[in-house]
Amino acid sequence: MKITCDQSDYLEIACLYRIPIALDWADGKRVEGVPLDTGYNEQRQECLQMELGDGPQWVVLEGALSMTALEENKHFAQVRFG
């Protein structure tokens, strides 16, 4: 799924307020953590830097279906990509 500009805004909000999130993919992959920053890797893939418990890691967002807030907040509960 391609992430639109509006959906990217929610990624930025999650980073700004350090809202714990879960990212889900169609193949069942799920990544949970605290988003820190957005960016691109060397292959020019859109990524989200997340604190995953063992330090910050860049997570490739390609194919992600949704982002779900793991804490109640006033900005979003779930964002579907695509």
DOROKE-613445 format. One line per 10 residues: number of its first residue (from 1); their letters; for each residue y, z, x negated of N, C-alpha, C, O, CB. Coordinates in steps of 0.02 Angstrom, whole numbers, plus 50000, padded with zeros to 5 digits. Each point is the difference from the previous one (the first is absolute). Glycine has a CB too. Layout:
BEGIN
NUM	A	Y,Z,X,Y,Z,X,Y,Z,X,Y,Z,X,Y,Z,X; ...
***
This chain:
BEGIN
1	MKITCDQSDY	49941,50000,49958,50059,50000,50042,50062,50000,49956,50002,50032,49948,49936,50028,50143; 50112,49904,49931,50064,49998,49965,50044,50055,50028,50004,50010,50060,49985,49865,49919; 50045,50160,49977,50046,50053,50020,50069,49970,50010,50028,49970,49954,49904,50118,49984; 50096,49921,50121,50066,49973,50016,50055,50045,49971,49987,50055,49977,49967,49892,50129; 50107,50029,49897,50058,50039,49976,50007,50064,50039,50013,50053,49972,50044,49841,49993; 49936,50102,50102,50005,50060,50042,49948,50051,49981,50014,50060,49997,50032,49871,50096; 49893,50045,49895,49946,50045,49982,50011,50029,49930,49983,50058,49987,49938,49877,50085; 50108,50026,49883,50017,50025,49933,50049,50058,50004,49998,50046,49959,49982,49840,49994; 50065,50111,50096,50048,50055,50009,49963,50066,50012,50022,50052,49975,50062,49867,50072; 49861,50079,49990,49961,50061,50012,49967,50026,49936,49993,50060,49990,49988,49902,50128
11	LEIACLYRIP	49998,49992,49838,49973,50020,49935,50054,50037,49961,49987,50052,49969,49933,49850,50030; 50141,50071,50002,50056,50031,49964,50017,50069,50030,50014,50047,49963,50032,49839,50010; 49952,50120,50093,50013,50064,50033,49947,50051,49979,50017,50057,49985,50036,49884,50113; 49884,50038,49901,49946,50045,49980,50011,50025,49929,49988,50059,49985,49932,49880,50091; 50104,50016,49879,50014,50020,49931,50060,50048,49997,49997,50052,49967,49957,49838,49993; 50098,50093,50075,50062,50039,49999,49988,50072,50022,50025,50047,49969,50040,49848,50053; 49896,50113,50032,49989,50067,50028,49934,50031,49977,49982,50055,50021,50085,49911,50077; 49896,49998,49858,49936,50024,49973,49953,50021,50057,49969,50054,49998,50091,49985,49898; 49935,49918,50154,49956,50013,50058,49928,49983,49980,49987,49942,49984,50108,50033,50099; 49860,50072,49919,49930,49985,49984,49973,49947,50048,50011,50004,50061,49971,50113,49893
21	IALDWADGKR	49983,49833,50019,49977,49945,50041,49927,49983,49985,49971,50021,49949,50146,49934,50056; 49853,50006,50040,49936,49969,49989,50010,49924,50009,50031,49979,50048,49903,50125,49992; 50040,49857,49913,49999,49928,50005,49929,49979,50016,49953,50025,49969,50144,49961,49949; 49894,49968,50129,49934,49977,50021,49993,49925,49994,50047,49962,50014,49945,50135,50063; 49948,49881,49902,49983,49930,49994,49943,49984,50047,49964,50045,50021,50075,49952,49859; 49951,49939,50135,49948,49977,50046,49930,50017,49975,49954,50010,50039,50122,49899,49998; 49915,50092,49897,49934,50013,49971,49981,50074,50000,49948,50019,49973,50067,49880,49956; 50029,50144,50100,49986,50071,50004,50032,50041,49944,49998,50061,50001,49897,49909,50053; 50135,49996,49898,50035,50036,49946,50057,50040,50029,50036,49976,50044,49933,49935,49872; 50039,50150,50060,50054,50044,50023,50026,50037,49938,49962,50028,49961,49989,49986,50157
31	VEGVPLDTGY	50115,49986,49875,50033,50036,49945,50049,50048,50032,50042,49981,50040,49945,49921,49879; 50008,50162,50061,50045,50052,50026,50039,50030,49942,49971,50014,49947,49951,50010,50149; 50142,49986,49914,50041,50030,49948,50073,50001,50020,50019,49985,50057,49899,49978,49858; 50123,50054,50037,50073,50004,50010,50032,49940,49965,49993,49992,49940,50005,50135,50068; 50036,49830,50030,50032,49942,49970,50061,50019,49958,50040,50043,50020,49920,49888,50077; 50046,50037,49845,50055,50015,49954,50049,49942,49992,50060,50011,49995,49863,50066,49946; 50051,49861,50058,50043,49943,49986,49964,49936,50021,49939,49998,50006,50117,50063,49898; 49983,49886,50106,49972,49934,50013,50014,49956,49939,50045,50014,49961,49972,49998,50165; 49943,49936,49867,50010,49956,49943,49947,49945,49999,49963,49991,50048,50088,50103,49888; 49947,49870,50009,49953,49945,49991,49963,50010,49934,50028,50024,49951,50045,49897,50116
41	NEQRQECLQM	49863,50060,49933,49961,50003,49939,50009,49936,49960,50039,49956,50019,49878,50121,50035; 50048,49916,49890,50008,49942,49957,49978,49935,50034,50022,49946,49980,49959,50128,49923; 49977,49931,50148,49977,49942,50038,50048,49985,50059,49985,49957,50041,49896,50068,49926; 50175,50009,50035,50051,49993,50052,49974,50018,50070,50022,49972,50050,50029,49938,49881; 49902,50138,50071,49975,50026,50063,50043,50060,50020,50017,50042,49958,49865,49917,50017; 50135,50044,50089,50038,50057,50025,49958,50063,49996,49942,50000,50021,50124,49924,50056; 49963,50129,49896,49963,50063,49989,50041,50059,50023,50060,49997,50010,49881,49952,49892; 50023,50106,50108,50031,50064,50016,49975,50050,49949,49939,50010,49993,50070,49962,50131; 50037,50060,49840,49980,50053,49954,49989,50063,50041,50044,50021,50038,50021,49927,49864; 49876,50082,50090,49983,50059,50039,49974,50055,49956,49965,49988,49951,50010,49940,50147
51	ELGDGPQWVV	50041,50133,49921,49971,50060,49969,49934,50012,50036,49999,50016,50059,50115,50035,49909; 49831,49941,49995,49934,50003,50031,49961,50062,49979,49939,50004,50010,50060,49872,49994; 50034,50172,49966,49966,50062,49981,49984,50001,49925,50003,50053,49969,49949,49954,50145; 50032,49936,49858,49987,49997,49928,50055,49961,49964,49988,49968,49949,49888,50038,50073; 50184,49998,50006,50057,49967,49970,50020,49938,50039,49963,49976,50043,50003,50067,49847; 50093,49930,50095,50025,49941,50036,49958,49938,49982,49981,49990,49943,50134,50060,50058; 49872,49910,50050,49964,49937,49991,50032,49946,50043,50026,50015,50054,49867,50047,49920; 50105,49877,50002,50025,49943,50039,49943,49975,50044,49945,49986,49976,50139,49983,49934; 49929,50025,50155,49952,49976,50049,50023,49932,50024,50056,49993,50026,49913,50126,50010; 49988,49830,49956,50017,49932,50024,49996,50000,50076,49950,50021,50029,50005,49925,49864
61	LEGALSMTAL	50098,50030,50139,50004,50002,50073,49970,49938,50033,49994,49998,50062,50108,50070,49926; 49878,49883,49974,49972,49938,50028,49941,50016,50046,49953,50035,49980,50085,49901,49918; 49965,50039,50162,49946,50009,50048,50002,50066,50038,49958,50010,50044,49976,49919,49883; 50114,50115,50058,50004,50063,50037,50015,49986,50073,50043,49958,50016,49996,50103,49880; 49927,49974,50148,50010,49991,50072,50052,50047,50029,50038,49982,50044,49845,49981,49964; 50118,50099,49965,50046,50049,50030,50017,50056,49951,49965,50012,49950,49988,49961,50162; 50101,50061,49905,50022,50061,49965,50009,50053,50054,50036,49990,50049,50021,49945,49855; 49910,50122,50086,50003,50054,50049,50030,50061,49966,49978,50020,49946,49923,49935,50118; 50148,50076,49969,50029,50063,49975,49949,50056,50009,49972,50007,50055,50146,49953,49971; 49871,50080,49923,49954,50056,50003,50035,50065,50019,49968,50052,50008,49961,49891,49907
71	EENKHFAQVR	50137,50053,50091,50042,50057,50022,50046,49974,50053,50026,49944,49996,49968,50114,49892; 50018,49982,50162,50048,49980,50052,50069,49993,49968,50021,50041,49960,49911,50018,50130; 50103,49888,49929,50068,49988,49975,50037,49960,50053,49970,49974,50047,49992,50029,49831; 50104,49992,50114,50040,49965,50051,50006,49925,49988,50034,49966,50038,50029,50139,49976; 49905,49869,49934,50009,49930,49981,49945,49954,50025,50015,49945,50024,50044,50096,49877; 49878,49979,50093,49945,49958,50023,49936,50042,50005,49993,50052,49968,50061,49846,49979; 49900,50078,50094,49933,50029,50004,49950,49952,49968,49959,50020,49959,50070,50044,50147; 49976,49873,49914,49957,49948,49970,50038,49934,49999,50037,49984,50047,49858,50075,49994; 50095,49904,49905,50029,49933,49993,49942,49953,49988,49960,50009,49954,50151,50034,49999; 49884,49905,50090,49949,49948,49991,50032,49942,49963,50055,49979,50016,49883,50056,50090
81	FG	50026,49940,49843,50026,49945,49959,49975,49933,50028,49948,49996,50032,50056,50080,49867; 50036,49872,50087,49979,49933,50020,50036,49976,50061,49987,49944,50022,49905,50078,49929
***
